[in-house]
Amino acid sequence: MPEVSSFPELTSRHQPASQPQKLLYDRKSAAYVLSISVRALDYLIAHKRLNAIRLGKKIMLGHGELVKFCRSNHFTLTQNAPHGLAS
């Protein structure tokens, strides 16, 4: 008897074979992918940490932009903190 797996068949990129890779994400989806709030995402866009694309009234973020952001170094409290704030 063949072994039955509870997982769907995966491609080499660990995505279900039936779903194509998304190229653009709306704000809510991009925030979900980055595991941050929509408000935090808006803050990153406003401070030019993420480049957004406007399509009509929608603000969209490219998949490559999200990957680039995830791989970059991020500001922490210990970096460039005023004297007395960082220990």
PyMOL Python script that loads the backbone (N, CA, C, O; Angstrom):
from pymol import cmd

cmd.read_pdbstr("""\
ATOM      1  N   MET A   1       0.849  -1.176   0.000  1.00  0.00           N
ATOM      2  CA  MET A   1       0.000   0.000   0.000  1.00  0.00           C
ATOM      3  C   MET A   1       0.895   1.240   0.000  1.00  0.00           C
ATOM      4  O   MET A   1       1.814   1.306   0.817  1.00  0.00           O
ATOM      5  N   PRO A   2       0.670   2.246  -0.891  1.00  0.00           N
ATOM      6  CA  PRO A   2       1.522   3.435  -0.941  1.00  0.00           C
ATOM      7  C   PRO A   2       1.308   4.312   0.284  1.00  0.00           C
ATOM      8  O   PRO A   2       0.223   4.351   0.864  1.00  0.00           O
ATOM      9  N   GLU A   3       2.381   5.019   0.666  1.00  0.00           N
ATOM     10  CA  GLU A   3       2.319   5.911   1.821  1.00  0.00           C
ATOM     11  C   GLU A   3       1.506   7.151   1.459  1.00  0.00           C
ATOM     12  O   GLU A   3       1.708   7.723   0.388  1.00  0.00           O
ATOM     13  N   VAL A   4       0.599   7.572   2.323  1.00  0.00           N
ATOM     14  CA  VAL A   4      -0.250   8.734   2.077  1.00  0.00           C
ATOM     15  C   VAL A   4       0.281   9.890   2.902  1.00  0.00           C
ATOM     16  O   VAL A   4       0.502   9.766   4.107  1.00  0.00           O
ATOM     17  N   SER A   5       0.480  11.006   2.237  1.00  0.00           N
ATOM     18  CA  SER A   5       0.986  12.200   2.909  1.00  0.00           C
ATOM     19  C   SER A   5      -0.151  13.187   3.100  1.00  0.00           C
ATOM     20  O   SER A   5      -1.010  13.326   2.229  1.00  0.00           O
ATOM     21  N   SER A   6      -0.161  13.873   4.236  1.00  0.00           N
ATOM     22  CA  SER A   6      -1.198  14.869   4.484  1.00  0.00           C
ATOM     23  C   SER A   6      -0.834  16.221   3.881  1.00  0.00           C
ATOM     24  O   SER A   6      -1.642  17.149   3.916  1.00  0.00           O
ATOM     25  N   PHE A   7       0.382  16.345   3.323  1.00  0.00           N
ATOM     26  CA  PHE A   7       0.829  17.601   2.733  1.00  0.00           C
ATOM     27  C   PHE A   7       0.604  17.570   1.227  1.00  0.00           C
ATOM     28  O   PHE A   7       0.796  16.533   0.592  1.00  0.00           O
ATOM     29  N   PRO A   8       0.190  18.720   0.641  1.00  0.00           N
ATOM     30  CA  PRO A   8       0.047  18.751  -0.821  1.00  0.00           C
ATOM     31  C   PRO A   8       1.418  18.658  -1.479  1.00  0.00           C
ATOM     32  O   PRO A   8       2.439  18.966  -0.864  1.00  0.00           O
ATOM     33  N   GLU A   9       1.424  18.235  -2.723  1.00  0.00           N
ATOM     34  CA  GLU A   9       2.690  18.142  -3.452  1.00  0.00           C
ATOM     35  C   GLU A   9       3.303  19.531  -3.575  1.00  0.00           C
ATOM     36  O   GLU A   9       2.625  20.491  -3.939  1.00  0.00           O
ATOM     37  N   LEU A  10       4.591  19.626  -3.267  1.00  0.00           N
ATOM     38  CA  LEU A  10       5.256  20.914  -3.268  1.00  0.00           C
ATOM     39  C   LEU A  10       6.234  21.014  -4.420  1.00  0.00           C
ATOM     40  O   LEU A  10       6.801  20.017  -4.868  1.00  0.00           O
ATOM     41  N   THR A  11       6.418  22.239  -4.892  1.00  0.00           N
ATOM     42  CA  THR A  11       7.438  22.490  -5.906  1.00  0.00           C
ATOM     43  C   THR A  11       8.752  22.727  -5.200  1.00  0.00           C
ATOM     44  O   THR A  11       8.822  22.664  -3.973  1.00  0.00           O
ATOM     45  N   SER A  12       9.793  23.000  -5.962  1.00  0.00           N
ATOM     46  CA  SER A  12      11.111  23.218  -5.370  1.00  0.00           C
ATOM     47  C   SER A  12      11.160  24.487  -4.536  1.00  0.00           C
ATOM     48  O   SER A  12      12.054  24.630  -3.702  1.00  0.00           O
ATOM     49  N   ARG A  13      10.229  25.415  -4.733  1.00  0.00           N
ATOM     50  CA  ARG A  13      10.196  26.655  -3.954  1.00  0.00           C
ATOM     51  C   ARG A  13       9.266  26.540  -2.742  1.00  0.00           C
ATOM     52  O   ARG A  13       8.951  27.550  -2.113  1.00  0.00           O
ATOM     53  N   HIS A  14       8.839  25.364  -2.419  1.00  0.00           N
ATOM     54  CA  HIS A  14       8.006  25.086  -1.242  1.00  0.00           C
ATOM     55  C   HIS A  14       6.654  25.783  -1.312  1.00  0.00           C
ATOM     56  O   HIS A  14       6.141  26.248  -0.294  1.00  0.00           O
ATOM     57  N   GLN A  15       6.088  25.854  -2.482  1.00  0.00           N
ATOM     58  CA  GLN A  15       4.753  26.382  -2.648  1.00  0.00           C
ATOM     59  C   GLN A  15       3.909  25.313  -3.325  1.00  0.00           C
ATOM     60  O   GLN A  15       4.423  24.512  -4.107  1.00  0.00           O
ATOM     61  N   PRO A  16       2.622  25.299  -3.028  1.00  0.00           N
ATOM     62  CA  PRO A  16       1.775  24.332  -3.725  1.00  0.00           C
ATOM     63  C   PRO A  16       1.880  24.518  -5.228  1.00  0.00           C
ATOM     64  O   PRO A  16       1.944  25.648  -5.713  1.00  0.00           O
ATOM     65  N   ALA A  17       1.899  23.427  -5.960  1.00  0.00           N
ATOM     66  CA  ALA A  17       2.097  23.475  -7.409  1.00  0.00           C
ATOM     67  C   ALA A  17       0.979  24.231  -8.120  1.00  0.00           C
ATOM     68  O   ALA A  17       1.208  24.755  -9.210  1.00  0.00           O
ATOM     69  N   SER A  18      -0.208  24.307  -7.553  1.00  0.00           N
ATOM     70  CA  SER A  18      -1.340  24.927  -8.230  1.00  0.00           C
ATOM     71  C   SER A  18      -1.372  26.446  -8.100  1.00  0.00           C
ATOM     72  O   SER A  18      -2.153  27.092  -8.799  1.00  0.00           O
ATOM     73  N   GLN A  19      -0.559  27.039  -7.236  1.00  0.00           N
ATOM     74  CA  GLN A  19      -0.591  28.481  -7.028  1.00  0.00           C
ATOM     75  C   GLN A  19       0.638  29.143  -7.636  1.00  0.00           C
ATOM     76  O   GLN A  19       1.763  28.789  -7.282  1.00  0.00           O
ATOM     77  N   PRO A  20       0.445  30.112  -8.556  1.00  0.00           N
ATOM     78  CA  PRO A  20       1.598  30.824  -9.107  1.00  0.00           C
ATOM     79  C   PRO A  20       2.147  31.820  -8.085  1.00  0.00           C
ATOM     80  O   PRO A  20       1.435  32.234  -7.171  1.00  0.00           O
ATOM     81  N   GLN A  21       3.406  32.199  -8.241  1.00  0.00           N
ATOM     82  CA  GLN A  21       4.043  33.175  -7.359  1.00  0.00           C
ATOM     83  C   GLN A  21       3.408  34.546  -7.578  1.00  0.00           C
ATOM     84  O   GLN A  21       3.287  34.993  -8.718  1.00  0.00           O
ATOM     85  N   LYS A  22       3.001  35.218  -6.502  1.00  0.00           N
ATOM     86  CA  LYS A  22       2.456  36.563  -6.611  1.00  0.00           C
ATOM     87  C   LYS A  22       3.594  37.534  -6.911  1.00  0.00           C
ATOM     88  O   LYS A  22       4.678  37.416  -6.340  1.00  0.00           O
ATOM     89  N   LEU A  23       3.355  38.485  -7.797  1.00  0.00           N
ATOM     90  CA  LEU A  23       4.345  39.505  -8.118  1.00  0.00           C
ATOM     91  C   LEU A  23       4.100  40.793  -7.352  1.00  0.00           C
ATOM     92  O   LEU A  23       5.049  41.500  -7.010  1.00  0.00           O
ATOM     93  N   LEU A  24       2.830  41.111  -7.075  1.00  0.00           N
ATOM     94  CA  LEU A  24       2.474  42.313  -6.329  1.00  0.00           C
ATOM     95  C   LEU A  24       1.559  41.952  -5.166  1.00  0.00           C
ATOM     96  O   LEU A  24       0.712  41.065  -5.272  1.00  0.00           O
ATOM     97  N   TYR A  25       1.746  42.653  -4.065  1.00  0.00           N
ATOM     98  CA  TYR A  25       0.933  42.451  -2.863  1.00  0.00           C
ATOM     99  C   TYR A  25       0.271  43.770  -2.479  1.00  0.00           C
ATOM    100  O   TYR A  25       0.896  44.826  -2.572  1.00  0.00           O
ATOM    101  N   ASP A  26      -0.985  43.716  -2.048  1.00  0.00           N
ATOM    102  CA  ASP A  26      -1.602  44.922  -1.505  1.00  0.00           C
ATOM    103  C   ASP A  26      -1.055  45.135  -0.092  1.00  0.00           C
ATOM    104  O   ASP A  26      -0.320  44.290   0.418  1.00  0.00           O
ATOM    105  N   ARG A  27      -1.402  46.241   0.537  1.00  0.00           N
ATOM    106  CA  ARG A  27      -0.828  46.585   1.844  1.00  0.00           C
ATOM    107  C   ARG A  27      -1.110  45.514   2.888  1.00  0.00           C
ATOM    108  O   ARG A  27      -0.216  45.137   3.645  1.00  0.00           O
ATOM    109  N   LYS A  28      -2.330  45.026   2.935  1.00  0.00           N
ATOM    110  CA  LYS A  28      -2.698  44.037   3.944  1.00  0.00           C
ATOM    111  C   LYS A  28      -1.932  42.730   3.742  1.00  0.00           C
ATOM    112  O   LYS A  28      -1.439  42.147   4.707  1.00  0.00           O
ATOM    113  N   SER A  29      -1.831  42.270   2.504  1.00  0.00           N
ATOM    114  CA  SER A  29      -1.104  41.030   2.212  1.00  0.00           C
ATOM    115  C   SER A  29       0.384  41.190   2.467  1.00  0.00           C
ATOM    116  O   SER A  29       1.028  40.282   2.993  1.00  0.00           O
ATOM    117  N   ALA A  30       0.938  42.348   2.096  1.00  0.00           N
ATOM    118  CA  ALA A  30       2.365  42.594   2.323  1.00  0.00           C
ATOM    119  C   ALA A  30       2.677  42.616   3.816  1.00  0.00           C
ATOM    120  O   ALA A  30       3.691  42.069   4.248  1.00  0.00           O
ATOM    121  N   ALA A  31       1.807  43.247   4.603  1.00  0.00           N
ATOM    122  CA  ALA A  31       1.999  43.273   6.052  1.00  0.00           C
ATOM    123  C   ALA A  31       1.955  41.862   6.620  1.00  0.00           C
ATOM    124  O   ALA A  31       2.746  41.518   7.498  1.00  0.00           O
ATOM    125  N   TYR A  32       1.038  41.049   6.125  1.00  0.00           N
ATOM    126  CA  TYR A  32       0.930  39.663   6.577  1.00  0.00           C
ATOM    127  C   TYR A  32       2.196  38.881   6.254  1.00  0.00           C
ATOM    128  O   TYR A  32       2.711  38.144   7.095  1.00  0.00           O
ATOM    129  N   VAL A  33       2.699  39.045   5.023  1.00  0.00           N
ATOM    130  CA  VAL A  33       3.897  38.323   4.599  1.00  0.00           C
ATOM    131  C   VAL A  33       5.102  38.724   5.456  1.00  0.00           C
ATOM    132  O   VAL A  33       5.937  37.882   5.789  1.00  0.00           O
ATOM    133  N   LEU A  34       5.190  40.015   5.814  1.00  0.00           N
ATOM    134  CA  LEU A  34       6.303  40.501   6.631  1.00  0.00           C
ATOM    135  C   LEU A  34       6.078  40.284   8.129  1.00  0.00           C
ATOM    136  O   LEU A  34       6.973  40.541   8.934  1.00  0.00           O
ATOM    137  N   SER A  35       4.908  39.820   8.497  1.00  0.00           N
ATOM    138  CA  SER A  35       4.535  39.594   9.909  1.00  0.00           C
ATOM    139  C   SER A  35       4.575  40.891  10.714  1.00  0.00           C
ATOM    140  O   SER A  35       5.063  40.919  11.843  1.00  0.00           O
ATOM    141  N   ILE A  36       4.054  41.963  10.117  1.00  0.00           N
ATOM    142  CA  ILE A  36       3.952  43.250  10.795  1.00  0.00           C
ATOM    143  C   ILE A  36       2.535  43.768  10.593  1.00  0.00           C
ATOM    144  O   ILE A  36       1.767  43.202   9.815  1.00  0.00           O
ATOM    145  N   SER A  37       2.189  44.842  11.290  1.00  0.00           N
ATOM    146  CA  SER A  37       0.866  45.439  11.130  1.00  0.00           C
ATOM    147  C   SER A  37       0.834  46.309   9.876  1.00  0.00           C
ATOM    148  O   SER A  37       1.878  46.701   9.355  1.00  0.00           O
ATOM    149  N   VAL A  38      -0.369  46.605   9.401  1.00  0.00           N
ATOM    150  CA  VAL A  38      -0.525  47.480   8.241  1.00  0.00           C
ATOM    151  C   VAL A  38      -0.005  48.871   8.586  1.00  0.00           C
ATOM    152  O   VAL A  38       0.577  49.545   7.736  1.00  0.00           O
ATOM    153  N   ARG A  39      -0.208  49.301   9.815  1.00  0.00           N
ATOM    154  CA  ARG A  39       0.289  50.612  10.246  1.00  0.00           C
ATOM    155  C   ARG A  39       1.820  50.654  10.201  1.00  0.00           C
ATOM    156  O   ARG A  39       2.396  51.652   9.768  1.00  0.00           O
ATOM    157  N   ALA A  40       2.475  49.588  10.640  1.00  0.00           N
ATOM    158  CA  ALA A  40       3.939  49.526  10.576  1.00  0.00           C
ATOM    159  C   ALA A  40       4.411  49.535   9.126  1.00  0.00           C
ATOM    160  O   ALA A  40       5.423  50.157   8.803  1.00  0.00           O
ATOM    161  N   LEU A  41       3.676  48.845   8.251  1.00  0.00           N
ATOM    162  CA  LEU A  41       4.007  48.852   6.829  1.00  0.00           C
ATOM    163  C   LEU A  41       3.885  50.260   6.258  1.00  0.00           C
ATOM    164  O   LEU A  41       4.753  50.701   5.505  1.00  0.00           O
ATOM    165  N   ASP A  42       2.822  50.963   6.610  1.00  0.00           N
ATOM    166  CA  ASP A  42       2.637  52.342   6.150  1.00  0.00           C
ATOM    167  C   ASP A  42       3.784  53.237   6.624  1.00  0.00           C
ATOM    168  O   ASP A  42       4.229  54.117   5.888  1.00  0.00           O
ATOM    169  N   TYR A  43       4.255  53.017   7.834  1.00  0.00           N
ATOM    170  CA  TYR A  43       5.376  53.770   8.375  1.00  0.00           C
ATOM    171  C   TYR A  43       6.630  53.512   7.535  1.00  0.00           C
ATOM    172  O   TYR A  43       7.357  54.450   7.210  1.00  0.00           O
ATOM    173  N   LEU A  44       6.886  52.264   7.185  1.00  0.00           N
ATOM    174  CA  LEU A  44       8.053  51.918   6.372  1.00  0.00           C
ATOM    175  C   LEU A  44       7.970  52.541   4.979  1.00  0.00           C
ATOM    176  O   LEU A  44       8.984  52.977   4.434  1.00  0.00           O
ATOM    177  N   ILE A  45       6.776  52.583   4.405  1.00  0.00           N
ATOM    178  CA  ILE A  45       6.584  53.205   3.093  1.00  0.00           C
ATOM    179  C   ILE A  45       6.802  54.707   3.192  1.00  0.00           C
ATOM    180  O   ILE A  45       7.472  55.293   2.343  1.00  0.00           O
ATOM    181  N   ALA A  46       6.238  55.336   4.226  1.00  0.00           N
ATOM    182  CA  ALA A  46       6.365  56.786   4.395  1.00  0.00           C
ATOM    183  C   ALA A  46       7.811  57.211   4.601  1.00  0.00           C
ATOM    184  O   ALA A  46       8.207  58.292   4.164  1.00  0.00           O
ATOM    185  N   HIS A  47       8.601  56.377   5.257  1.00  0.00           N
ATOM    186  CA  HIS A  47      10.004  56.704   5.533  1.00  0.00           C
ATOM    187  C   HIS A  47      10.958  56.115   4.486  1.00  0.00           C
ATOM    188  O   HIS A  47      12.163  56.009   4.712  1.00  0.00           O
ATOM    189  N   LYS A  48      10.388  55.735   3.334  1.00  0.00           N
ATOM    190  CA  LYS A  48      11.168  55.251   2.184  1.00  0.00           C
ATOM    191  C   LYS A  48      12.017  54.017   2.472  1.00  0.00           C
ATOM    192  O   LYS A  48      13.037  53.801   1.816  1.00  0.00           O
ATOM    193  N   ARG A  49      11.607  53.203   3.447  1.00  0.00           N
ATOM    194  CA  ARG A  49      12.296  51.928   3.701  1.00  0.00           C
ATOM    195  C   ARG A  49      11.779  50.856   2.757  1.00  0.00           C
ATOM    196  O   ARG A  49      12.468  49.868   2.501  1.00  0.00           O
ATOM    197  N   LEU A  50      10.563  51.044   2.234  1.00  0.00           N
ATOM    198  CA  LEU A  50       9.959  50.158   1.239  1.00  0.00           C
ATOM    199  C   LEU A  50       9.453  51.021   0.081  1.00  0.00           C
ATOM    200  O   LEU A  50       8.834  52.063   0.298  1.00  0.00           O
ATOM    201  N   ASN A  51       9.719  50.582  -1.142  1.00  0.00           N
ATOM    202  CA  ASN A  51       9.219  51.286  -2.325  1.00  0.00           C
ATOM    203  C   ASN A  51       7.880  50.692  -2.719  1.00  0.00           C
ATOM    204  O   ASN A  51       7.764  49.489  -2.954  1.00  0.00           O
ATOM    205  N   ALA A  52       6.873  51.544  -2.788  1.00  0.00           N
ATOM    206  CA  ALA A  52       5.524  51.103  -3.135  1.00  0.00           C
ATOM    207  C   ALA A  52       5.167  51.602  -4.527  1.00  0.00           C
ATOM    208  O   ALA A  52       5.727  52.583  -5.016  1.00  0.00           O
ATOM    209  N   ILE A  53       4.229  50.911  -5.154  1.00  0.00           N
ATOM    210  CA  ILE A  53       3.721  51.252  -6.475  1.00  0.00           C
ATOM    211  C   ILE A  53       2.251  51.614  -6.314  1.00  0.00           C
ATOM    212  O   ILE A  53       1.508  50.900  -5.641  1.00  0.00           O
ATOM    213  N   ARG A  54       1.829  52.705  -6.918  1.00  0.00           N
ATOM    214  CA  ARG A  54       0.417  53.091  -6.862  1.00  0.00           C
ATOM    215  C   ARG A  54      -0.242  52.680  -8.171  1.00  0.00           C
ATOM    216  O   ARG A  54       0.168  53.119  -9.246  1.00  0.00           O
ATOM    217  N   LEU A  55      -1.259  51.843  -8.077  1.00  0.00           N
ATOM    218  CA  LEU A  55      -2.066  51.438  -9.223  1.00  0.00           C
ATOM    219  C   LEU A  55      -3.480  51.941  -8.981  1.00  0.00           C
ATOM    220  O   LEU A  55      -4.256  51.320  -8.255  1.00  0.00           O
ATOM    221  N   GLY A  56      -3.806  53.065  -9.593  1.00  0.00           N
ATOM    222  CA  GLY A  56      -5.095  53.698  -9.314  1.00  0.00           C
ATOM    223  C   GLY A  56      -5.107  54.171  -7.866  1.00  0.00           C
ATOM    224  O   GLY A  56      -4.260  54.969  -7.462  1.00  0.00           O
ATOM    225  N   LYS A  57      -6.055  53.684  -7.093  1.00  0.00           N
ATOM    226  CA  LYS A  57      -6.129  54.041  -5.674  1.00  0.00           C
ATOM    227  C   LYS A  57      -5.399  53.050  -4.775  1.00  0.00           C
ATOM    228  O   LYS A  57      -5.223  53.300  -3.583  1.00  0.00           O
ATOM    229  N   LYS A  58      -4.977  51.927  -5.346  1.00  0.00           N
ATOM    230  CA  LYS A  58      -4.325  50.877  -4.548  1.00  0.00           C
ATOM    231  C   LYS A  58      -2.829  51.113  -4.445  1.00  0.00           C
ATOM    232  O   LYS A  58      -2.188  51.565  -5.394  1.00  0.00           O
ATOM    233  N   ILE A  59      -2.289  50.801  -3.285  1.00  0.00           N
ATOM    234  CA  ILE A  59      -0.851  50.812  -3.065  1.00  0.00           C
ATOM    235  C   ILE A  59      -0.398  49.363  -3.063  1.00  0.00           C
ATOM    236  O   ILE A  59      -0.895  48.544  -2.289  1.00  0.00           O
ATOM    237  N   MET A  60       0.559  49.054  -3.946  1.00  0.00           N
ATOM    238  CA  MET A  60       1.034  47.688  -4.106  1.00  0.00           C
ATOM    239  C   MET A  60       2.534  47.634  -3.855  1.00  0.00           C
ATOM    240  O   MET A  60       3.253  48.602  -4.102  1.00  0.00           O
ATOM    241  N   LEU A  61       2.995  46.495  -3.364  1.00  0.00           N
ATOM    242  CA  LEU A  61       4.418  46.285  -3.130  1.00  0.00           C
ATOM    243  C   LEU A  61       4.862  45.053  -3.894  1.00  0.00           C
ATOM    244  O   LEU A  61       4.181  44.028  -3.885  1.00  0.00           O
ATOM    245  N   GLY A  62       6.001  45.153  -4.553  1.00  0.00           N
ATOM    246  CA  GLY A  62       6.520  44.053  -5.338  1.00  0.00           C
ATOM    247  C   GLY A  62       7.121  42.962  -4.463  1.00  0.00           C
ATOM    248  O   GLY A  62       7.628  43.227  -3.373  1.00  0.00           O
ATOM    249  N   HIS A  63       7.056  41.737  -4.958  1.00  0.00           N
ATOM    250  CA  HIS A  63       7.610  40.598  -4.227  1.00  0.00           C
ATOM    251  C   HIS A  63       9.105  40.805  -3.966  1.00  0.00           C
ATOM    252  O   HIS A  63       9.584  40.547  -2.861  1.00  0.00           O
ATOM    253  N   GLY A  64       9.834  41.265  -4.970  1.00  0.00           N
ATOM    254  CA  GLY A  64      11.270  41.489  -4.818  1.00  0.00           C
ATOM    255  C   GLY A  64      11.582  42.542  -3.770  1.00  0.00           C
ATOM    256  O   GLY A  64      12.578  42.429  -3.056  1.00  0.00           O
ATOM    257  N   GLU A  65      10.743  43.562  -3.670  1.00  0.00           N
ATOM    258  CA  GLU A  65      10.936  44.615  -2.670  1.00  0.00           C
ATOM    259  C   GLU A  65      10.778  44.046  -1.253  1.00  0.00           C
ATOM    260  O   GLU A  65      11.525  44.418  -0.348  1.00  0.00           O
ATOM    261  N   LEU A  66       9.819  43.156  -1.065  1.00  0.00           N
ATOM    262  CA  LEU A  66       9.618  42.541   0.247  1.00  0.00           C
ATOM    263  C   LEU A  66      10.790  41.632   0.609  1.00  0.00           C
ATOM    264  O   LEU A  66      11.246  41.620   1.752  1.00  0.00           O
ATOM    265  N   VAL A  67      11.273  40.870  -0.376  1.00  0.00           N
ATOM    266  CA  VAL A  67      12.416  39.984  -0.136  1.00  0.00           C
ATOM    267  C   VAL A  67      13.657  40.817   0.192  1.00  0.00           C
ATOM    268  O   VAL A  67      14.400  40.490   1.117  1.00  0.00           O
ATOM    269  N   LYS A  68      13.879  41.894  -0.567  1.00  0.00           N
ATOM    270  CA  LYS A  68      15.033  42.769  -0.336  1.00  0.00           C
ATOM    271  C   LYS A  68      14.972  43.371   1.076  1.00  0.00           C
ATOM    272  O   LYS A  68      15.989  43.457   1.765  1.00  0.00           O
ATOM    273  N   PHE A  69      13.778  43.782   1.492  1.00  0.00           N
ATOM    274  CA  PHE A  69      13.623  44.350   2.827  1.00  0.00           C
ATOM    275  C   PHE A  69      13.935  43.308   3.900  1.00  0.00           C
ATOM    276  O   PHE A  69      14.596  43.616   4.891  1.00  0.00           O
ATOM    277  N   CYS A  70      13.468  42.094   3.709  1.00  0.00           N
ATOM    278  CA  CYS A  70      13.704  41.032   4.694  1.00  0.00           C
ATOM    279  C   CYS A  70      15.183  40.704   4.830  1.00  0.00           C
ATOM    280  O   CYS A  70      15.644  40.361   5.918  1.00  0.00           O
ATOM    281  N   ARG A  71      15.922  40.806   3.747  1.00  0.00           N
ATOM    282  CA  ARG A  71      17.342  40.458   3.764  1.00  0.00           C
ATOM    283  C   ARG A  71      18.232  41.607   4.218  1.00  0.00           C
ATOM    284  O   ARG A  71      19.418  41.395   4.473  1.00  0.00           O
ATOM    285  N   SER A  72      17.694  42.814   4.327  1.00  0.00           N
ATOM    286  CA  SER A  72      18.506  43.972   4.701  1.00  0.00           C
ATOM    287  C   SER A  72      18.667  44.053   6.210  1.00  0.00           C
ATOM    288  O   SER A  72      17.936  43.418   6.970  1.00  0.00           O
ATOM    289  N   ASN A  73      19.640  44.849   6.621  1.00  0.00           N
ATOM    290  CA  ASN A  73      19.833  45.111   8.049  1.00  0.00           C
ATOM    291  C   ASN A  73      18.775  46.092   8.501  1.00  0.00           C
ATOM    292  O   ASN A  73      18.413  47.007   7.762  1.00  0.00           O
ATOM    293  N   HIS A  74      18.281  45.907   9.705  1.00  0.00           N
ATOM    294  CA  HIS A  74      17.217  46.759  10.225  1.00  0.00           C
ATOM    295  C   HIS A  74      17.718  47.518  11.439  1.00  0.00           C
ATOM    296  O   HIS A  74      18.585  47.051  12.179  1.00  0.00           O
ATOM    297  N   PHE A  75      17.152  48.695  11.624  1.00  0.00           N
ATOM    298  CA  PHE A  75      17.496  49.529  12.762  1.00  0.00           C
ATOM    299  C   PHE A  75      17.052  48.862  14.060  1.00  0.00           C
ATOM    300  O   PHE A  75      15.940  48.340  14.147  1.00  0.00           O
ATOM    301  N   THR A  76      17.913  48.881  15.055  1.00  0.00           N
ATOM    302  CA  THR A  76      17.557  48.411  16.394  1.00  0.00           C
ATOM    303  C   THR A  76      17.843  49.519  17.384  1.00  0.00           C
ATOM    304  O   THR A  76      18.508  50.493  17.034  1.00  0.00           O
ATOM    305  N   LEU A  77      17.367  49.400  18.590  1.00  0.00           N
ATOM    306  CA  LEU A  77      17.564  50.424  19.605  1.00  0.00           C
ATOM    307  C   LEU A  77      19.037  50.611  19.928  1.00  0.00           C
ATOM    308  O   LEU A  77      19.452  51.718  20.271  1.00  0.00           O
ATOM    309  N   THR A  78      19.833  49.560  19.828  1.00  0.00           N
ATOM    310  CA  THR A  78      21.253  49.675  20.180  1.00  0.00           C
ATOM    311  C   THR A  78      22.073  50.367  19.097  1.00  0.00           C
ATOM    312  O   THR A  78      23.185  50.817  19.375  1.00  0.00           O
ATOM    313  N   GLN A  79      21.564  50.465  17.879  1.00  0.00           N
ATOM    314  CA  GLN A  79      22.270  51.147  16.806  1.00  0.00           C
ATOM    315  C   GLN A  79      21.887  52.616  16.793  1.00  0.00           C
ATOM    316  O   GLN A  79      20.702  52.950  16.800  1.00  0.00           O
ATOM    317  N   ASN A  80      22.867  53.486  16.775  1.00  0.00           N
ATOM    318  CA  ASN A  80      22.643  54.935  16.635  1.00  0.00           C
ATOM    319  C   ASN A  80      21.716  55.495  17.708  1.00  0.00           C
ATOM    320  O   ASN A  80      21.029  56.485  17.456  1.00  0.00           O
ATOM    321  N   ALA A  81      21.675  54.909  18.867  1.00  0.00           N
ATOM    322  CA  ALA A  81      20.818  55.389  19.939  1.00  0.00           C
ATOM    323  C   ALA A  81      21.485  56.549  20.654  1.00  0.00           C
ATOM    324  O   ALA A  81      22.700  56.533  20.848  1.00  0.00           O
ATOM    325  N   PRO A  82      20.699  57.575  21.059  1.00  0.00           N
ATOM    326  CA  PRO A  82      21.280  58.676  21.844  1.00  0.00           C
ATOM    327  C   PRO A  82      21.855  58.146  23.146  1.00  0.00           C
ATOM    328  O   PRO A  82      21.428  57.107  23.650  1.00  0.00           O
ATOM    329  N   HIS A  83      22.817  58.860  23.681  1.00  0.00           N
ATOM    330  CA  HIS A  83      23.465  58.424  24.925  1.00  0.00           C
ATOM    331  C   HIS A  83      22.435  58.245  26.022  1.00  0.00           C
ATOM    332  O   HIS A  83      21.542  59.075  26.195  1.00  0.00           O
ATOM    333  N   GLY A  84      22.567  57.164  26.755  1.00  0.00           N
ATOM    334  CA  GLY A  84      21.679  56.892  27.885  1.00  0.00           C
ATOM    335  C   GLY A  84      20.512  55.976  27.555  1.00  0.00           C
ATOM    336  O   GLY A  84      19.888  55.429  28.464  1.00  0.00           O
ATOM    337  N   LEU A  85      20.201  55.793  26.270  1.00  0.00           N
ATOM    338  CA  LEU A  85      19.073  54.934  25.899  1.00  0.00           C
ATOM    339  C   LEU A  85      19.500  53.478  25.707  1.00  0.00           C
ATOM    340  O   LEU A  85      18.761  52.561  26.066  1.00  0.00           O
ATOM    341  N   ALA A  86      20.670  53.269  25.151  1.00  0.00           N
ATOM    342  CA  ALA A  86      21.147  51.904  24.907  1.00  0.00           C
ATOM    343  C   ALA A  86      22.047  51.476  26.050  1.00  0.00           C
ATOM    344  O   ALA A  86      22.802  52.278  26.600  1.00  0.00           O
ATOM    345  N   SER A  87      21.959  50.220  26.395  1.00  0.00           N
ATOM    346  CA  SER A  87      22.823  49.741  27.485  1.00  0.00           C
ATOM    347  C   SER A  87      23.985  48.964  26.954  1.00  0.00           C
ATOM    348  O   SER A  87      24.814  48.486  27.728  1.00  0.00           O
TER     349      SER A  87
END
""", "prot")
cmd.dss("prot")
cmd.show_as("cartoon", "prot")
cmd.util.cbc("prot")
cmd.orient("prot")
